[in-house]
Structures are given as C-alpha cells and as structure tokens.
C-alpha cells in the first residue's frame, strides 16, 4: 500500500528536517563561539646577573584571577615575592622600568594592608624550581584593577604583608610584561 505525500506535507517535512539540522549545527558552535575565559600570560626573563625564568598565566574566574606560575633558575630552597608592577616595561637591566607595585586603591596608604599587586610569596625547591597557583581576588583582566599591560616580577626576597612594598621585595630576579 503506497501512500502519496502532498506538496504541503512535503514542505513541512523539509522545514522540520532543516530546523533540526540547524539546531544540531548551532549547538556545536558553542565550542567555537561560546563564552571564552579571559586570560593573559607573561614570559619572565632573568634580570642581569640572574637565571630565573618561566611563565605566569592569568585566568579570570568568578572568585578572582587564578595566577599559575612555572619558574626555574631560582636559588635553591628559597622564598620570593611574586608581584605585579605598574608598567609593562621590563627593558631596564634590573627590572626597575616596571615601576612600583600595582596598587590602584588607596590601600597603599594604610599600613598593614596587602596591596593588589602583591600576590604573595612562592617557594623554590632544592633545584630552584617552583610551580603552583594563587587566586588573586583583588585584580582582574579588565577595568581599573586590570593586570594587562603591567609586569610581573619575581623578587629576591619574600614580601612583608605589614609594610607597603613601594618597589618590591628586594632586587628583581626576573621580569615579564603581561599580555593577552
């Protein structure tokens, strides 16, 4: 028993198939056009007379910016300040062209308050290598608290959270501009 499909039924069938295929195609597009995380990276190179180098990656999350670091060439079994500085300029041999520690709020005026750019201290193992991550809730990858176009520095000494480190915690061992 053969059944004929009239023109209107065929049109509805074609439209239904086309809409279904379009839905399937568009659902796969989120891999290409969906929300992408905001991220930036800094390639740290050693300052003159030092060997520290590595990568620091910044990924914006709902609770702040996740700062992931992979560094080598540090003195064995040592602690160092990881800090963001105001300018994305690492041209000076000692890293001083990066300017002061990033502090967009008036926190730098209050004693005992850690400024936004002071991400904390990191520890190098017996081989002078360190990796890990820090969540920085007071910085972002856009707006006034953005770390983009600034620099990240590794300092010789650990930071002291009770004193404002205007120029960092000792000389810079490595410096890298933060780029998207």
C-alpha positions, 0 to 999 in steps of 0.5 A: 500500500503506497501512500502519496505525500502532498506538496504541503506535507512535503514542505513541512517535512523539509522545514522540520528536517532543516530546523533540526539540522540547524539546531544540531549545527548551532549547538556545536558552535558553542565550542567555537563561539561560546563564552571564552575565559579571559586570560593573559600570560607573561614570559619572565626573563632573568634580570642581569646577573640572574637565571630565573625564568618561566611563565605566569598565566592569568585566568579570570574566574568568578572568585578572582584571577587564578595566577599559575606560575612555572619558574626555574633558575631560582636559588635553591630552597628559597622564598620570593615575592611574586608581584605585579608592577605598574608598567609593562616595561621590563627593558631596564637591566634590573627590572626597575622600568616596571615601576612600583607595585600595582596598587590602584586603591588607596590601600597603599596608604594604610599600613598593614594592608596587602596591596593588589599587586602583591600576590604573595610569596612562592617557594623554590625547591632544592633545584630552584624550581617552583610551580603552583597557583594563587587566586588573586581576588583583588585584580582582574583582566579588565577595568581599573584593577586590570593586570594587562599591560603591567609586569610581573616580577619575581623578587629576591626576597619574600614580601612583608604583608605589614609594610607597603612594598613601594618597589618590591621585595628586594632586587628583581630576579626576573621580569615579564610584561603581561599580555593577552 
